[in-house]
Amino acid sequence: MAAFAALLTQILHLALLLVLAPLLVGVVRWLKARLLGRRGASPLQPWRDMRKLLLKRPIIAESASVVTLAAPYVAVAATVVAALLVPSFTRGMALAPVADLLVLAGCLALARGALALAGMDAGTPFGGLGAAREMAFAALAEPALLLVALCCAILAGSSNIDAIAAVFAEGALGIRVSLALALAALVAVALAENARIPVDNPATHLELTMVHEAMILEASGRHLALWEYQAALALTLWLSLLAAIFVPFGMAPAASGPIGWLVGLAAYAAKIGALALLLAVFESAIAKMRVFRVPEFLGAALLLGLLGALFLFVSTGLL
């Protein structure tokens, strides 16, 4: 019975994230429009745009190879696998034993690599420029993510996301400076990984400042729909990860039954809604930084993760 409940919650979790991803992007856009005094498009607009794009045949550049054809499917598949590992409304799902932060980082790196290869494959200057910037930023973002995983592993005794959420939900660790540093580092990495302000502006098409958009300039039709969906799913995944690790309260065990799942779903919706609002407020209040300042931003995130790990080594007597 427990195995059936774990499998069922895993399926429900996947369905929830797949449906929620474009809606979350629409909600963030709508909130930003309202904060700027505009009416804004419906939160369902991303779903409508993707449905329209899925019905159109992609136009492939003459210089493109099979990489352009396969990259969007590889990126979406890797992101879906990563999304399966991050708990949302419940813990103890079927894939919980393999829901490791290192596995998650590997899946996200695979999706990023597919995106960069797609940007370079067409041979356009802007695609190569965006891919180079993406890989340069990843060289700082990935170590910062690994340091956050190290901080969580020291405190929880495991890098498994479910185990970390369970330990943090108990509250026995209390408030720690190292956790605050890890949170700041993870937020910075999340902003960079999702091409959000101040690292990148998802609404711009100014070629000299683009990162993510530069790599998908040649995409069209259903390929563009897949890239847009992958970006929306990645944003949902990162917000879910922040909620699972640093706000793990309200998550029900998989064996708690439908009532517990509904309570966990309500708590998850509240947390994701609050994070979406914070993201909209943050992006409305701050400007995009210069591209050459992004390494400094991610370097600060790396430093914060390193300080958090050092504080933990000192406080726990591991040094």
Summary of the structure (lengths in Angstrom):
residues: 319
radius of gyration: 19.5
end to end distance: 44.8
largest distance: 60.1
contacts: 1105
relative contact order: 0.17
helix: 74%
strand: 2%
